[in-house]
Amino acid sequence: MRKILLVRHGETDWNLEMRFQGREDVPLNKRGQKQAELLARHLEGGKEEIARIYSSSLSRAMTTAKIIGGVLGAEPRVAEDFVEIDFGSWEGRTYSEMSKAEKETLSLWMMDPTSCSIPGGESFALFQERVCRSYDKIIQENAEGNILIVTHSGAIKAVVAKVLELHPAMIIRLKLFPTSLSVIQYDGRNNPYLELFNDICHLREENE
């Protein structure tokens, strides 16, 4: 049985400030780099041999992927369609910096991302379509072996929602921490199973 390992990028300063990142190319902070190193060592000592690594082109994901790839001996390949959703006018801003009207739109979007549009941004339907199209292409191009994809919270949720046949309104209930590991396993008939979600056991060593 083969597995697809989905990794959220390491921490950034904007994560701490709770700013919408989206397509903004925000780099990892020092803690994020350390988190990636811990995950790399965790994967190195695991039972799953990684045949290939893919990553979003945004630096917070690519840096995470390169740290992991450096330990596992695999050079990450760019998967452009795995970049985060375009948050339009929300990018670079926190909730407290938004107008009353923007907060109302955000609240509706958070309850059901298909119910309204992000001002100047990308619809959830198009976002999920491009992410899942890229996911399916990667699977088709790699018939054997385990694949690791480093990407963003929204992209992982989009894939998991498809696998579990969840309505988009349910993704708000999915929580993903920086460098969390989620695993989708495929059986001999190519049926997908969510084996692991938001695992951060490797971060127990963070303060040691």
C-alpha positions as CSV (number, residue, x, y, z in Angstrom):
1,M,0.0,0.0,0.0
2,R,1.3,3.4,-1.0
3,K,1.0,6.6,1.0
4,I,0.8,10.3,0.2
5,L,2.3,12.4,3.1
6,L,0.9,16.0,3.3
7,V,3.0,18.4,5.3
8,R,2.1,22.0,6.2
9,H,5.0,24.4,6.1
10,G,6.8,25.6,9.2
11,E,5.9,28.6,11.3
12,T,6.2,32.2,10.0
13,D,5.9,35.5,11.8
14,W,2.6,36.1,10.1
15,N,1.3,32.8,11.6
16,L,2.1,34.2,15.1
17,E,0.4,37.6,14.2
18,M,-2.6,35.7,12.7
19,R,-2.2,37.6,9.4
20,F,-3.7,36.2,6.2
21,Q,-0.8,34.9,4.1
22,G,-2.3,33.5,1.0
23,R,0.0,34.2,-2.0
24,E,2.2,36.5,-0.1
25,D,5.7,35.0,0.0
26,V,6.3,35.1,3.8
27,P,9.5,33.2,4.9
28,L,9.9,30.8,7.7
29,N,11.0,32.2,11.0
30,K,13.7,30.5,13.0
31,R,11.2,28.4,14.9
32,G,9.7,27.3,11.6
33,Q,13.1,26.2,10.3
34,K,13.7,24.2,13.5
35,Q,10.2,22.6,13.2
36,A,11.2,21.5,9.7
37,E,14.4,20.0,10.9
38,L,12.6,18.1,13.6
39,L,10.1,16.7,11.1
40,A,12.9,15.8,8.7
41,R,14.6,13.7,11.5
42,H,11.3,12.1,12.4
43,L,10.7,11.1,8.8
44,E,14.3,9.8,8.5
45,G,13.8,7.5,11.4
46,G,10.4,6.3,10.2
47,K,9.3,3.2,8.3
48,E,8.1,5.1,5.2
49,E,10.6,5.5,2.5
50,I,9.9,8.6,0.4
51,A,10.3,8.2,-3.3
52,R,9.7,11.9,-4.3
53,I,9.1,15.3,-2.7
54,Y,6.9,18.0,-4.1
55,S,6.3,21.5,-2.8
56,S,4.4,24.7,-3.3
57,S,6.6,27.3,-4.9
58,L,6.1,29.8,-2.0
59,S,9.3,30.0,0.1
60,R,7.7,29.0,3.4
61,A,6.8,25.7,1.8
62,M,9.8,25.3,-0.4
63,T,12.3,26.0,2.5
64,T,10.5,23.4,4.6
65,A,10.7,20.9,1.7
66,K,14.4,21.6,1.1
67,I,15.2,21.0,4.8
68,I,13.3,17.7,4.7
69,G,14.8,16.8,1.3
70,G,18.3,17.5,2.5
71,V,17.9,14.9,5.3
72,L,16.1,12.3,3.1
73,G,18.3,12.8,0.1
74,A,15.6,14.0,-2.3
75,E,15.4,17.3,-4.2
76,P,11.9,18.9,-4.0
77,R,10.0,19.4,-7.2
78,V,7.8,22.5,-7.7
79,A,4.0,21.8,-7.7
80,E,2.8,25.3,-8.6
81,D,-0.9,24.5,-8.1
82,F,-0.3,23.7,-4.5
83,V,0.2,27.3,-3.6
84,E,-2.2,28.7,-1.0
85,I,-5.6,30.2,-1.9
86,D,-5.5,33.8,-3.0
87,F,-6.9,35.8,-0.1
88,G,-7.2,39.0,-2.2
89,S,-7.6,42.2,-0.1
90,W,-7.4,40.2,3.1
91,E,-3.7,39.3,2.6
92,G,-1.3,40.8,5.0
93,R,-4.0,41.8,7.4
94,T,-5.4,40.6,10.7
95,Y,-9.1,40.3,11.7
96,S,-8.8,43.4,13.8
97,E,-7.6,45.5,10.9
98,M,-10.6,44.7,8.8
99,S,-13.7,46.9,8.4
100,K,-17.1,45.9,9.7
101,A,-18.2,44.9,6.3
102,E,-15.1,42.8,5.7
103,K,-15.5,41.0,9.0
104,E,-19.1,40.1,8.0
105,T,-17.9,38.7,4.7
106,L,-15.1,36.8,6.4
107,S,-17.6,35.3,9.0
108,L,-19.8,34.0,6.1
109,W,-16.7,32.6,4.3
110,M,-15.5,30.9,7.4
111,M,-18.9,29.2,7.9
112,D,-19.0,28.1,4.3
113,P,-16.3,29.1,1.8
114,T,-18.6,28.5,-1.1
115,S,-21.2,30.9,0.1
116,C,-19.4,34.1,-0.8
117,S,-16.3,35.4,-2.7
118,I,-13.1,36.7,-1.2
119,P,-12.8,40.4,-2.3
120,G,-10.2,40.4,-5.1
121,G,-9.3,36.8,-4.3
122,E,-9.9,33.2,-5.5
123,S,-13.1,31.3,-5.1
124,F,-12.9,28.1,-3.0
125,A,-14.3,26.0,-5.8
126,L,-11.6,27.0,-8.2
127,F,-9.0,26.7,-5.4
128,Q,-10.0,23.1,-4.5
129,E,-10.3,22.2,-8.2
130,R,-6.7,23.3,-9.0
131,V,-5.2,21.7,-5.9
132,C,-7.0,18.4,-6.4
133,R,-6.1,18.4,-10.1
134,S,-2.5,18.7,-9.2
135,Y,-2.8,16.1,-6.5
136,D,-4.3,13.6,-9.0
137,K,-1.6,14.4,-11.5
138,I,1.1,13.7,-9.0
139,I,-0.5,10.4,-8.2
140,Q,-0.8,9.4,-11.8
141,E,2.8,10.4,-12.6
142,N,4.1,8.3,-9.7
143,A,2.5,4.9,-9.9
144,E,4.7,3.5,-7.1
145,G,6.3,4.7,-4.0
146,N,5.4,7.1,-1.2
147,I,5.1,10.8,-2.1
148,L,5.6,13.8,0.2
149,I,3.9,17.1,-0.6
150,V,4.8,20.2,1.4
151,T,2.1,22.8,1.1
152,H,-0.4,25.0,3.0
153,S,-3.2,24.5,5.4
154,G,-5.9,25.3,2.9
155,A,-4.5,23.0,0.3
156,I,-4.3,20.1,2.7
157,K,-7.9,20.7,3.8
158,A,-9.0,20.8,0.2
159,V,-7.5,17.4,-0.5
160,V,-8.8,15.8,2.7
161,A,-12.3,17.2,2.1
162,K,-12.2,15.5,-1.4
163,V,-11.0,12.2,0.0
164,L,-13.5,12.1,2.8
165,E,-16.2,13.6,0.6
166,L,-16.8,16.5,3.0
167,H,-18.8,19.6,2.2
168,P,-16.5,22.6,2.1
169,A,-18.4,24.1,5.1
170,M,-16.8,21.3,7.2
171,I,-13.2,22.3,6.5
172,I,-13.3,25.0,9.2
173,R,-13.4,22.2,11.7
174,L,-10.1,20.8,10.5
175,K,-7.1,22.2,12.4
176,L,-3.5,22.0,11.1
177,F,-0.4,23.2,12.9
178,P,2.9,24.2,11.3
179,T,4.9,21.2,10.0
180,S,1.9,18.9,10.9
181,L,1.9,15.6,9.1
182,S,-1.2,14.1,7.5
183,V,-1.2,10.8,5.6
184,I,-3.5,9.4,2.9
185,Q,-3.1,5.7,2.3
186,Y,-4.2,3.9,-0.9
187,D,-5.0,0.2,-1.0
188,G,-4.5,-2.2,-3.8
189,R,-7.7,-1.0,-5.5
190,N,-6.6,2.6,-5.2
191,N,-9.2,3.4,-2.5
192,P,-8.0,6.3,-0.3
193,Y,-8.0,6.3,3.5
194,L,-7.1,9.1,5.8
195,E,-4.6,7.3,8.0
196,L,-3.2,10.3,10.0
197,F,-4.1,13.9,10.4
198,N,-2.3,16.9,12.0
199,D,0.3,14.8,13.7
200,I,2.9,17.0,15.4
201,C,4.6,14.3,17.7
202,H,8.0,15.4,16.3
203,L,7.6,18.8,17.9
204,R,7.8,17.3,21.4
205,E,11.5,17.7,21.0
206,E,11.2,21.4,20.2
207,N,12.1,22.7,23.6
208,E,14.5,20.0,24.5
